[in-house]
Amino acid sequence: MLPNNEIRARVAQNFSWLPGGPIQQYFRARVQHDFLQSRFDQSGEVMLFVSGMLSRSSNAAIQSRIRRLAAELAEQHHQDLALPLTERFGTALILAMRPWTPESFKRLQRK
C-alpha cells in the first residue's frame, strides 16, 4: 500500500502464465468469459479474427510480433502512470494464436 491508499502491483505487466497454473486456470474459469461478453463495437474496443494457412516460420514470425505488441502495451502503461488516475482507464488486450481447425471443419478434411 502506498500513500493515499494507492497500490503497487507486485506482478510484472508482462508476466508469463505457468501452463495449467493457478493464474491461467483462474483466467479460464472466471475472466475469459466476462472479457469476451462485449460486442466490441464501442469506442476503445476492437476484436479481430484472422485465420490462414501458415508455415512454421511464418507462425513463429507472427508470434514474435505479438510479443512485441505486448511489450509495447506494457511500455505505454508505464508511461501513462505519470497521468492522473482520472485520465486513465483499465485496458486489456488478448491475442491468441495456435494451429487450429474448427471442429465443424475437421470432418470435411481429406484424409
Backbone as JSON, one array per atom type, in Angstrom:
{
  "sequence": "MLPNNEIRARVAQNFSWLPGGPIQQYFRARVQHDFLQSRFDQSGEVMLFVSGMLSRSSNAAIQSRIRRLAAELAEQHHQDLALPLTERFGTALILAMRPWTPESFKRLQRK",
  "N": [[0.85, -1.18, 0.0], [0.54, 2.18, -0.84], [1.06, 5.76, -0.21], [-1.99, 7.68, 0.15], [-3.78, 5.6, -0.19], [-3.08, 4.18, -2.47], [-2.15, 1.48, -4.61], [0.53, -0.78, -5.39], [1.25, -2.82, -8.0], [2.46, -6.1, -7.64], [3.13, -7.84, -9.5], [4.63, -8.35, -12.57], [3.82, -6.53, -15.55], [4.19, -7.96, -17.87], [4.16, -10.67, -17.28], [4.48, -14.25, -17.49], [2.17, -16.86, -17.84], [2.12, -19.86, -15.97], [1.85, -22.83, -17.68], [-1.27, -24.27, -17.33], [-1.26, -23.42, -14.75], [-2.2, -21.73, -11.61], [-3.01, -19.02, -12.14], [-3.6, -19.03, -14.86], [-5.63, -20.96, -14.84], [-7.54, -19.62, -13.26], [-8.05, -17.42, -14.95], [-9.19, -18.73, -17.18], [-11.47, -19.86, -16.0], [-12.91, -17.7, -14.82], [-12.39, -15.08, -15.89], [-12.08, -15.0, -18.69], [-14.59, -15.54, -20.03], [-16.14, -13.35, -19.12], [-14.65, -11.19, -20.16], [-14.96, -11.57, -22.93], [-17.64, -11.08, -23.34], [-18.38, -8.63, -24.35], [-19.61, -6.7, -27.17], [-17.7, -5.52, -28.61], [-17.92, -3.1, -30.04], [-17.84, -0.53, -29.22], [-16.38, 2.72, -28.49], [-12.9, 2.58, -28.24], [-12.75, -0.16, -28.22], [-11.98, -3.24, -29.85], [-12.16, -6.1, -31.85], [-10.67, -8.63, -33.55], [-10.59, -11.23, -35.93], [-8.64, -13.39, -37.58], [-7.64, -15.76, -39.92], [-5.54, -18.26, -41.4], [-3.43, -20.21, -43.56], [-0.35, -21.12, -42.5], [3.23, -21.42, -42.61], [5.64, -23.05, -40.43], [7.7, -21.21, -39.92], [6.54, -18.75, -40.59], [4.47, -18.69, -38.72], [6.02, -18.53, -36.37], [7.18, -16.0, -36.79], [4.96, -14.28, -36.64], [4.18, -14.78, -34.01], [6.36, -13.63, -32.69], [5.97, -10.93, -33.32], [3.56, -10.5, -31.96], [4.44, -10.75, -29.33], [6.08, -8.48, -29.22], [4.12, -6.5, -29.48], [2.75, -6.87, -27.06], [4.78, -6.08, -25.31], [4.94, -3.41, -26.04], [2.44, -2.46, -25.16], [2.83, -2.74, -22.39], [4.89, -0.89, -22.07], [3.58, 1.52, -22.75], [1.74, 1.56, -20.67], [3.45, 2.0, -18.46], [4.43, 4.55, -19.12], [2.07, 6.03, -18.97], [1.52, 5.99, -16.28], [2.31, 8.31, -15.1], [0.25, 10.06, -15.52], [-2.77, 11.53, -14.15], [-5.09, 9.47, -12.34], [-7.7, 9.86, -13.18], [-7.46, 10.28, -15.87], [-6.9, 7.9, -16.98], [-7.79, 4.51, -17.86], [-8.8, 1.16, -17.2], [-7.44, -1.28, -19.28], [-7.42, -4.02, -21.43], [-5.79, -6.53, -23.29], [-6.08, -9.17, -25.44], [-4.64, -11.61, -27.27], [-4.57, -14.39, -29.29], [-3.06, -17.26, -30.62], [-2.78, -20.16, -32.5], [-2.11, -23.37, -33.96], [-4.94, -24.51, -35.54], [-8.06, -25.98, -36.31], [-11.42, -25.5, -36.91], [-13.79, -27.51, -35.19], [-16.05, -28.23, -36.66], [-15.07, -28.2, -39.22], [-13.25, -30.25, -39.35], [-14.32, -32.77, -39.95], [-14.72, -32.51, -42.62], [-12.28, -32.55, -43.82], [-9.84, -33.9, -46.01], [-8.52, -37.16, -45.86]],
  "CA": [[0.0, 0.0, 0.0], [1.27, 3.43, -0.96], [0.28, 6.89, 0.31], [-3.31, 7.96, -0.45], [-4.42, 4.31, -0.45], [-2.75, 3.65, -3.78], [-1.49, 0.18, -4.53], [1.54, -1.06, -6.4], [1.17, -4.22, -8.41], [3.68, -6.85, -7.37], [3.27, -8.76, -10.62], [5.04, -7.62, -13.76], [2.81, -6.43, -16.6], [4.46, -8.92, -18.93], [4.42, -11.98, -16.71], [4.03, -15.4, -18.28], [1.44, -17.85, -17.08], [2.57, -21.25, -15.96], [0.82, -23.62, -18.38], [-2.11, -25.01, -16.4], [-1.05, -22.9, -13.4], [-3.38, -21.14, -10.95], [-3.49, -17.79, -12.78], [-4.23, -19.43, -16.12], [-6.89, -21.62, -14.5], [-8.47, -18.57, -12.83], [-8.45, -16.68, -16.15], [-10.12, -19.53, -17.98], [-12.72, -20.11, -15.27], [-13.65, -16.54, -14.39], [-12.15, -13.82, -16.58], [-12.2, -15.16, -20.14], [-15.99, -15.38, -20.46], [-16.55, -11.97, -18.84], [-13.97, -10.31, -21.11], [-15.48, -11.76, -24.28], [-19.07, -10.77, -23.39], [-18.59, -7.38, -25.07], [-19.82, -6.77, -28.62], [-16.51, -4.9, -29.18], [-18.31, -2.1, -31.02], [-17.81, 0.77, -28.57], [-15.13, 3.45, -28.58], [-11.82, 1.96, -27.47], [-12.84, -1.62, -28.31], [-11.79, -3.86, -31.16], [-11.95, -7.55, -31.85], [-10.36, -9.08, -34.9], [-10.35, -12.66, -36.09], [-8.0, -13.63, -38.87], [-7.08, -17.11, -39.99], [-4.84, -18.54, -42.63], [-2.54, -21.37, -43.57], [1.0, -20.6, -42.34], [4.35, -22.33, -42.36], [6.16, -22.91, -39.06], [8.48, -19.98, -39.8], [5.6, -17.62, -40.59], [3.82, -18.73, -37.41], [6.99, -18.01, -35.4], [7.34, -14.56, -37.03], [3.77, -13.61, -36.1], [4.27, -14.86, -32.54], [7.35, -12.63, -32.28], [5.33, -9.61, -33.4], [2.58, -10.43, -30.87], [5.2, -10.47, -28.11], [6.5, -7.07, -29.27], [2.93, -5.7, -29.19], [2.53, -6.95, -25.62], [5.81, -5.25, -24.68], [4.55, -2.02, -26.3], [1.36, -2.13, -24.24], [3.44, -2.58, -21.07], [5.63, 0.37, -22.1], [2.59, 2.6, -22.69], [1.22, 1.55, -19.3], [4.43, 2.65, -17.58], [4.45, 5.97, -19.45], [0.82, 6.64, -18.53], [1.46, 6.05, -14.82], [2.53, 9.7, -14.71], [-1.01, 10.79, -15.66], [-3.73, 11.32, -13.06], [-5.96, 8.3, -12.5], [-8.92, 10.26, -13.91], [-7.17, 10.29, -17.3], [-6.54, 6.53, -17.39], [-8.84, 3.52, -17.65], [-8.34, -0.21, -17.34], [-7.41, -1.74, -20.66], [-6.92, -5.39, -21.54], [-5.53, -6.98, -24.65], [-5.89, -10.61, -25.53], [-4.35, -12.13, -28.6], [-4.31, -15.84, -29.19], [-2.69, -17.84, -31.91], [-2.41, -21.57, -32.39], [-2.59, -24.21, -35.06], [-6.31, -24.82, -35.17], [-9.09, -26.2, -37.31], [-12.72, -25.62, -36.23], [-14.29, -28.88, -35.11], [-17.0, -28.49, -37.75], [-14.33, -28.38, -40.47], [-12.41, -31.44, -39.29], [-14.96, -33.89, -40.63], [-14.69, -32.25, -44.05], [-10.9, -32.66, -44.32], [-9.43, -35.12, -46.7], [-7.6, -37.98, -45.06]],
  "C": [[0.89, 1.23, 0.0], [0.45, 4.56, -0.35], [-1.0, 7.11, -0.51], [-4.02, 6.69, -0.88], [-4.2, 3.79, -1.86], [-2.03, 2.32, -3.59], [-0.43, 0.07, -5.62], [1.44, -2.53, -6.72], [2.5, -4.9, -8.15], [3.91, -7.91, -8.44], [3.62, -7.93, -11.84], [3.92, -7.61, -14.79], [2.97, -7.5, -17.65], [4.79, -10.3, -18.39], [3.94, -13.08, -17.65], [3.29, -16.37, -17.37], [2.2, -19.16, -17.08], [1.49, -22.05, -16.68], [0.04, -24.47, -17.38], [-1.99, -24.54, -14.97], [-2.27, -22.19, -12.86], [-3.89, -19.87, -11.62], [-4.18, -18.12, -14.1], [-5.57, -20.12, -15.85], [-7.94, -20.6, -14.08], [-8.97, -17.79, -14.05], [-9.47, -17.47, -16.95], [-11.47, -19.7, -17.31], [-13.55, -18.85, -15.05], [-13.54, -15.31, -15.29], [-12.45, -13.93, -18.07], [-13.62, -14.9, -20.64], [-16.44, -13.94, -20.28], [-15.93, -11.01, -19.85], [-14.61, -10.39, -22.48], [-16.97, -11.48, -24.42], [-19.37, -9.5, -24.18], [-18.89, -7.64, -26.54], [-18.63, -6.15, -29.36], [-16.86, -3.9, -30.28], [-18.36, -0.69, -30.43], [-16.45, 1.43, -28.79], [-14.08, 2.78, -27.7], [-11.82, 0.44, -27.51], [-12.58, -2.08, -29.73], [-11.62, -5.35, -30.96], [-11.76, -7.95, -33.3], [-10.17, -10.59, -34.88], [-9.82, -12.85, -37.5], [-7.47, -15.06, -38.84], [-6.41, -17.3, -41.33], [-4.0, -19.78, -42.48], [-1.11, -20.85, -43.56], [2.02, -21.72, -42.22], [4.79, -22.15, -40.91], [6.93, -21.61, -38.9], [7.58, -18.75, -39.81], [4.86, -17.54, -39.26], [4.74, -18.14, -36.35], [7.17, -16.5, -35.56], [6.16, -13.78, -36.45], [3.79, -13.65, -34.58], [5.25, -13.83, -32.0], [6.74, -11.22, -32.29], [4.27, -9.43, -32.3], [3.29, -10.11, -29.56], [5.68, -9.02, -28.07], [5.31, -6.15, -28.98], [2.63, -5.71, -27.69], [3.54, -6.08, -24.86], [5.48, -3.77, -24.88], [3.42, -1.59, -25.38], [1.92, -1.89, -22.84], [4.2, -1.25, -20.99], [4.68, 1.57, -22.01], [1.99, 2.71, -21.29], [2.17, 2.3, -18.37], [4.52, 4.15, -17.87], [3.22, 6.68, -18.88], [0.67, 6.67, -17.02], [1.67, 7.46, -14.31], [1.26, 10.53, -14.8], [-1.89, 10.57, -14.44], [-4.64, 10.13, -13.36], [-7.22, 8.64, -13.28], [-8.71, 10.27, -15.42], [-6.8, 8.9, -17.83], [-7.73, 5.61, -17.14], [-8.24, 2.14, -17.86], [-8.46, -0.66, -18.8], [-6.82, -3.13, -20.7], [-6.78, -5.74, -23.01], [-5.35, -8.48, -24.6], [-5.71, -10.96, -27.0], [-4.06, -13.6, -28.42], [-3.99, -16.35, -30.57], [-2.28, -19.27, -31.67], [-2.8, -22.28, -33.67], [-3.99, -24.71, -34.67], [-7.18, -25.01, -36.4], [-10.41, -26.3, -36.55], [-13.21, -27.07, -36.27], [-15.22, -29.2, -36.27], [-16.31, -28.68, -39.09], [-13.57, -29.71, -40.51], [-13.03, -32.62, -40.06], [-14.96, -33.74, -42.14], [-13.3, -32.4, -44.66], [-10.68, -33.98, -45.02], [-8.44, -35.86, -45.82], [-6.27, -38.1, -45.72]]
}
